[in-house]
Amino acid sequence: MDRRPGLSARMKLTLSYAAFLAVAGALLLALVWLYLLRYVPDKDQGLLGISPNRYLLVRIFFPRAALAMLCLLVFGLVGGWILAGRMLAPLHRITDAARTAGTGALSTRIRMSGRQDEFRELADAFDAMLGQLESHVGEQRRFAANASHELRTPLAVSQALLDVARRDPGQDRDEVLARLQRVNTRAIDLTEALLLLSRSDRGHVVRERVDLSLVAEEAAETLLPLAERRGAALDVTGQAAWTDGSPELLLRMVTNLVQNAVVHNLPTGGTVTVRTAQHGDTSELTVENTGSQVPPELVPTLTEPFQRGAERVRTDEHAGAGLGLAIVHSVVRAHDGTLDLAARPAGGLRVTVRLPGRPAPPPV
């Protein structure tokens, strides 16, 4: 953006210092005139006619006062320029760091030393902002690379199936179409998951009053056939837990949690427990499942996009894209909540979602 050139902050401060000294000097001279010279007689009243009078003092005082004012002004300009430069030196460091970061070097830090003041506070805030920005950009780059890899896989499989079908006219057409449909379904599911993750990451959601207990029942009812096929028991209990949020995103969050718990349960049998509760101004949802032991070092990475535990094997029906818990984490953040994951001592995982609670609506 082009702007008209103007005075620098250093020059403005210098002129301000010099003007302040000039005004202070003028006030001092005015005080001298009011409280000293007015008591001096206008004419000689001494016996010899040589006593001090106002005329002589004015002729002697005012030329020297003008010279003193001129020196004071020069001193104010020079001293103000030096003082302003020293005061604005931290600002120049911050500006240089901002320009360097603007070129893409987000690892730049000011790391200003010294005692706490306004410039130190600004520098620390700028360093914290650069740290968060570097972290977000790194996450976005990893996400883009992983998403490209995940989307490339079904496309490459589709291309390979088409090449095989074209080279081998005797290939079973129905089998090729069925495999293409499965691959295409996986690509569509992955794309929808990426769009949902992007939407929840932006944090712009239309909020309305939602009961998490009803959302949990709806998610459990939807996934009941899957649980029955895998021999897992679904136990949904708890009290009403009201919060403000997007019903669609909250339903997807709970569905992902319950599906994750069902699919990652024991190969046969097992239990998935879903509970809701309201604790004061906090609404809580807990989903836990039995299953194999989850290494503690793996738990913090489960909410990262495209992360899958090595011991978590899925069927082709629910191959997943590694975005389930990443979407959950993003939805929770968009609703100003917290997400806690903990490995159960007996095996399996316990996931606890805490959202800002809201009082129940009045009965109609």
PyMOL commands that set and color helices and strands:
alter all, ss='L'
color gray80, all
select helices_A, chain A and resi 9-35+37-39+54-102+118-167+173-202+212-229+247-263+299-301+316-318+324-334
alter helices_A, ss='H'
color red, helices_A
select strands_A, chain A and resi 208-211+233-238+242-245+271-279+282-289+338-343+349-356
alter strands_A, ss='S'
color yellow, strands_A
deselect
rebuild
show_as cartoon
